[in-house]
Amino acid sequence: MLSKIKLLCAGVTFAFVTLCTQVQAGSFELTKVAEGVYVHHGQHLDIDDGYQGDICNIGVVIGSEAIAVIDTGGSKHTGEQLLQAIKAISPLPIRYVINTHVHPDHTYGNAAFQHDGTHFVGHDKLANTMLLRKEQYEKLNARLLGEAGKASATVPPDTAVHDQLTLDLGDRTLQLQAQRVAHTHTDLTVLDTKTNTLFTGDLLFAQRTPVLEGDIKGLIAALEHINQSPYALIVPGHGLESKDQPTIIGNELRYLNLLLADVRSSIKKGISMEQTMDTAAASEHEKWRLFDIANRRNVNVIYPQLEWE
């Protein structure tokens, strides 16, 4: 059944059409967004405020022979819930677990998928970065999630994407593209060629404020490059998927370009980073969730970088 839904995204109301089939295992839902493509929508919570290991979007793509999972959530418990939801859809084996980048809310469900025949796939810099951050992230998970965090383990990829990689699920291929430094230095996009559905990971946010630890200019360039090709559906790392490509990408580009201009202006005028946190991109405040938290973090990341321009 098709349903037309109105939603508010970055202050602009637009309509999109999505398949509304839902599969639920306990309280864990997978929504069918295209033929053989499912998405679990993470909650809009900050990692420092209410985090429960389930805040990112998760993708499931089903071929005639096997299944690919795109990100696994922030804990083994979330991964186990995901696994049960997948089993309710299909008995096929999970051939690939793909991580779109290093952040723990996307990767610490991996431990639930350590089965014979399942390969873990990521950017060629992901494995080393996960190991370098292993102690930090595992301590963070234990602090935030208690026993569920302690049970979660770092599971790095065994298959690296240096530039591009095609994965075969049987009558369906996924095209993986490693990105340059953008949201992080480990970003990866996944295209389901059968439905022309693009999973962007955290290169793209909808409804909630974009965040970055990488390079704002690189992120802008990555989004502009993505926007050069038309997609039937875009699934962001956080927020609702959309068929309105100009709007979902345009919203984030508007915010990022304003943030970049405002921080550059502050540096030129000698305004401190702390003061800039209160003023940069202020006109975007009502257009995004979690703006006060995320925008300040973004200024903290990019201000020192831009000082060296």
C-alpha positions as CSV (number, residue, x, y, z in Angstrom):
1,M,0.0,0.0,0.0
2,L,1.3,3.4,-0.9
3,S,0.8,6.4,1.4
4,K,1.6,10.0,0.9
5,I,3.0,11.6,4.0
6,K,3.6,15.2,4.8
7,L,6.6,16.0,6.9
8,L,8.6,19.0,8.0
9,C,12.2,18.8,7.0
10,A,14.6,21.6,7.9
11,G,11.7,24.1,7.9
12,V,10.4,23.1,4.4
13,T,7.2,20.9,4.1
14,F,7.3,18.5,1.2
15,A,5.5,15.3,0.2
16,F,7.1,12.0,-0.5
17,V,5.7,8.6,-1.3
18,T,7.0,5.5,0.5
19,L,6.0,1.9,0.8
20,C,4.4,1.7,4.3
21,T,4.8,-2.0,4.9
22,Q,6.3,-2.6,8.3
23,V,7.8,-5.6,9.9
24,Q,8.1,-5.6,13.7
25,A,10.1,-7.9,16.0
26,G,9.2,-6.9,19.5
27,S,9.5,-3.1,19.4
28,F,12.0,-3.1,16.6
29,E,10.5,-2.0,13.2
30,L,11.7,-2.4,9.7
31,T,9.9,-0.3,7.1
32,K,9.8,-1.4,3.4
33,V,10.8,1.7,1.4
34,A,11.4,0.0,-2.0
35,E,11.1,-3.5,-3.4
36,G,13.5,-5.7,-1.3
37,V,14.7,-2.6,0.7
38,Y,14.0,-2.0,4.3
39,V,14.9,0.8,6.7
40,H,14.9,0.9,10.5
41,H,14.7,4.6,11.7
42,G,16.8,5.5,14.7
43,Q,15.4,7.8,17.3
44,H,16.3,11.5,17.4
45,L,18.3,11.3,20.6
46,D,21.8,12.7,21.3
47,I,24.6,10.5,22.4
48,D,24.9,12.5,25.6
49,D,21.2,12.8,26.3
50,G,19.0,9.7,26.3
51,Y,21.2,7.5,24.1
52,Q,20.1,3.9,24.1
53,G,22.1,2.5,21.2
54,D,19.4,3.0,18.6
55,I,19.7,6.4,17.0
56,C,20.9,5.7,13.5
57,N,19.2,4.5,10.4
58,I,19.8,0.9,9.4
59,G,19.3,-0.6,5.9
60,V,18.5,-4.1,4.8
61,V,18.6,-5.1,1.2
62,I,17.4,-8.6,0.1
63,G,18.6,-10.3,-3.1
64,S,17.6,-13.7,-4.5
65,E,20.5,-15.4,-2.7
66,A,21.5,-13.3,0.2
67,I,21.0,-10.2,2.4
68,A,23.1,-7.1,3.1
69,V,22.8,-5.1,6.2
70,I,23.8,-1.4,6.1
71,D,24.9,-0.3,9.6
72,T,23.9,-2.2,12.7
73,G,23.1,0.3,15.5
74,G,25.0,1.1,18.6
75,S,25.0,-2.1,20.7
76,K,25.0,-5.8,20.4
77,H,21.4,-5.7,21.8
78,T,20.3,-3.4,19.0
79,G,22.0,-5.7,16.5
80,E,20.2,-8.8,18.0
81,Q,16.9,-7.0,17.7
82,L,17.7,-6.2,14.1
83,L,18.7,-9.8,13.4
84,Q,15.3,-11.1,14.7
85,A,13.5,-8.5,12.5
86,I,15.4,-9.6,9.4
87,K,14.6,-13.3,10.1
88,A,10.9,-12.3,10.2
89,I,11.3,-11.0,6.6
90,S,13.5,-13.6,5.0
91,P,15.3,-16.9,5.7
92,L,18.2,-16.0,3.4
93,P,21.7,-15.7,4.8
94,I,23.2,-12.4,5.7
95,R,26.2,-12.3,3.4
96,Y,27.4,-8.7,4.1
97,V,27.4,-6.2,6.9
98,I,28.4,-2.8,5.6
99,N,29.4,0.0,7.9
100,T,29.0,3.5,6.4
101,H,31.6,5.0,8.8
102,V,33.3,4.6,12.2
103,H,30.9,6.2,14.7
104,P,29.8,3.8,17.4
105,D,26.0,4.4,16.9
106,H,26.4,2.7,13.5
107,T,28.9,-0.1,14.2
108,Y,28.4,-1.7,17.7
109,G,25.6,-3.9,16.6
110,N,28.1,-5.8,14.4
111,A,28.8,-8.3,17.2
112,A,25.3,-9.8,16.6
113,F,26.2,-10.8,13.1
114,Q,29.4,-12.7,13.6
115,H,28.3,-15.8,11.8
116,D,30.0,-18.1,9.3
117,G,29.8,-16.7,5.8
118,T,29.1,-13.1,6.9
119,H,31.6,-10.5,5.7
120,F,32.0,-7.1,7.3
121,V,32.7,-4.4,4.7
122,G,33.9,-0.8,5.1
123,H,36.1,2.0,3.9
124,D,39.8,1.1,3.6
125,K,40.6,3.3,6.6
126,L,37.8,1.9,8.8
127,A,39.4,-1.2,10.3
128,N,42.4,0.7,11.6
129,T,40.3,3.6,12.9
130,M,38.0,1.2,14.7
131,L,40.9,-0.5,16.4
132,L,42.5,2.9,17.4
133,R,39.2,4.0,19.0
134,K,38.3,0.6,20.4
135,E,39.1,1.4,24.1
136,Q,37.5,4.8,23.9
137,Y,34.3,3.6,22.2
138,E,33.9,0.5,24.4
139,K,34.3,2.6,27.6
140,L,31.7,5.0,26.2
141,N,29.3,2.2,25.4
142,A,29.7,0.7,28.9
143,R,29.1,4.1,30.5
144,L,26.1,5.0,28.4
145,L,24.4,1.6,28.0
146,G,25.4,-0.4,31.1
147,E,25.4,-4.1,30.6
148,A,24.2,-3.8,27.0
149,G,27.3,-1.7,26.3
150,K,29.6,-4.0,28.1
151,A,28.4,-6.9,25.9
152,S,29.1,-4.9,22.7
153,A,32.4,-5.5,21.0
154,T,34.5,-3.9,18.3
155,V,34.1,-5.8,15.1
156,P,36.2,-4.3,12.3
157,P,35.7,-5.0,8.6
158,D,37.4,-7.9,6.8
159,T,36.7,-6.4,3.4
160,A,38.0,-3.0,2.5
161,V,36.7,-0.6,-0.1
162,H,39.6,1.4,-1.5
163,D,37.5,3.3,-4.2
164,Q,34.6,1.3,-5.5
165,L,33.3,-2.2,-4.8
166,T,30.3,-4.2,-6.2
167,L,28.6,-6.7,-4.0
168,D,26.3,-9.4,-5.4
169,L,23.2,-10.5,-3.5
170,G,21.8,-12.6,-6.4
171,D,19.9,-10.7,-9.1
172,R,20.8,-7.6,-7.2
173,T,24.0,-5.6,-6.9
174,L,25.2,-3.0,-4.5
175,Q,27.7,-0.4,-5.5
176,L,29.9,0.9,-2.7
177,Q,31.8,4.1,-3.0
178,A,34.5,5.2,-0.6
179,Q,34.5,8.9,0.0
180,R,37.2,11.4,0.8
181,V,37.3,13.2,4.1
182,A,33.8,14.5,4.8
183,H,31.6,13.6,7.8
184,T,34.6,11.5,8.9
185,H,37.6,10.0,7.0
186,T,35.9,6.6,6.8
187,D,32.7,7.5,4.9
188,L,31.0,5.1,2.4
189,T,27.9,5.3,0.3
190,V,25.8,2.3,-0.8
191,L,23.7,2.2,-3.9
192,D,21.1,-0.5,-4.5
193,T,21.2,-0.6,-8.3
194,K,17.9,-2.5,-8.7
195,T,15.8,0.3,-7.1
196,N,18.3,3.2,-7.4
197,T,18.2,3.7,-3.7
198,L,21.2,5.5,-2.2
199,F,22.2,5.0,1.4
200,T,24.4,8.0,2.4
201,G,25.4,7.2,5.9
202,D,26.0,10.4,7.9
203,L,27.0,12.4,4.9
204,L,23.3,13.3,5.0
205,F,21.0,14.1,7.8
206,A,17.2,14.9,7.7
207,Q,15.2,16.6,10.4
208,R,18.1,16.5,12.9
209,T,21.1,18.8,12.8
210,P,24.0,17.4,10.7
211,V,27.2,16.8,12.5
212,L,30.8,16.3,11.4
213,E,34.2,15.4,12.7
214,G,35.9,15.4,9.4
215,D,36.0,18.4,7.0
216,I,33.1,20.7,6.3
217,K,34.5,21.6,2.8
218,G,34.9,17.9,2.0
219,L,31.3,17.2,3.2
220,I,29.9,20.0,1.0
221,A,31.9,18.7,-2.0
222,A,30.7,15.1,-1.3
223,L,27.0,16.2,-1.2
224,E,27.4,18.3,-4.4
225,H,28.9,15.3,-6.1
226,I,26.1,13.0,-5.0
227,N,23.6,15.6,-6.2
228,Q,25.0,15.3,-9.7
229,S,23.3,11.9,-10.2
230,P,19.5,11.4,-9.8
231,Y,18.3,8.8,-7.3
232,A,14.9,7.3,-6.9
233,L,15.2,7.3,-3.1
234,I,17.8,8.7,-0.7
235,V,18.2,7.2,2.8
236,P,20.2,9.5,5.2
237,G,22.1,8.3,8.2
238,H,19.6,9.9,10.5
239,G,16.0,11.0,9.7
240,L,13.4,10.0,7.1
241,E,14.2,8.8,3.6
242,S,13.0,11.0,0.7
243,K,12.3,10.9,-3.0
244,D,12.7,14.7,-3.1
245,Q,16.5,14.8,-3.7
246,P,16.8,18.5,-4.3
247,T,15.2,19.3,-0.9
248,I,16.9,16.7,1.3
249,I,20.3,17.5,0.0
250,G,19.6,21.2,-0.4
251,N,18.6,21.6,3.2
252,E,21.9,20.2,4.5
253,L,24.0,22.2,2.0
254,R,22.2,25.4,3.0
255,Y,23.1,24.8,6.7
256,L,26.7,23.8,6.0
257,N,27.4,26.7,3.6
258,L,25.9,29.2,6.2
259,L,27.9,27.6,9.0
260,L,31.1,27.8,6.9
261,A,30.5,31.4,6.0
262,D,29.7,32.4,9.6
263,V,32.7,30.7,11.1
264,R,35.0,32.2,8.5
265,S,33.5,35.7,9.2
266,S,34.1,35.2,13.0
267,I,37.7,34.3,12.4
268,K,38.3,37.3,10.2
269,K,36.7,39.6,12.8
270,G,38.7,38.1,15.7
271,I,35.5,36.7,17.3
272,S,36.4,33.8,19.6
273,M,35.2,30.2,19.0
274,E,33.1,30.3,22.2
275,Q,31.3,33.4,21.0
276,T,30.9,31.9,17.5
277,M,29.2,28.8,19.0
278,D,26.3,31.1,20.0
279,T,25.9,32.9,16.7
280,A,27.0,30.7,13.8
281,A,24.2,29.6,11.5
282,A,21.7,30.9,14.1
283,S,19.0,31.4,11.5
284,E,18.9,27.6,11.1
285,H,17.9,27.0,14.7
286,E,14.2,26.3,14.2
287,K,14.8,24.1,11.2
288,W,16.6,21.3,12.8
289,R,16.3,19.1,15.9
290,L,19.1,19.0,18.5
291,F,20.5,22.2,17.0
292,D,21.9,23.7,20.2
293,I,24.0,20.6,20.9
294,A,25.1,19.7,17.4
295,N,25.8,23.1,16.1
296,R,28.1,24.0,19.0
297,R,30.0,20.8,18.4
298,N,30.3,21.6,14.7
299,V,31.8,25.0,15.4
300,N,34.2,23.3,17.8
301,V,35.4,21.1,15.0
302,I,35.6,23.5,12.1
303,Y,36.8,26.7,13.8
304,P,40.3,25.4,14.5
305,Q,40.5,24.0,10.9
306,L,39.5,27.2,9.3
307,E,41.9,29.3,11.3
308,W,44.7,27.7,9.1
309,E,43.1,28.6,5.8
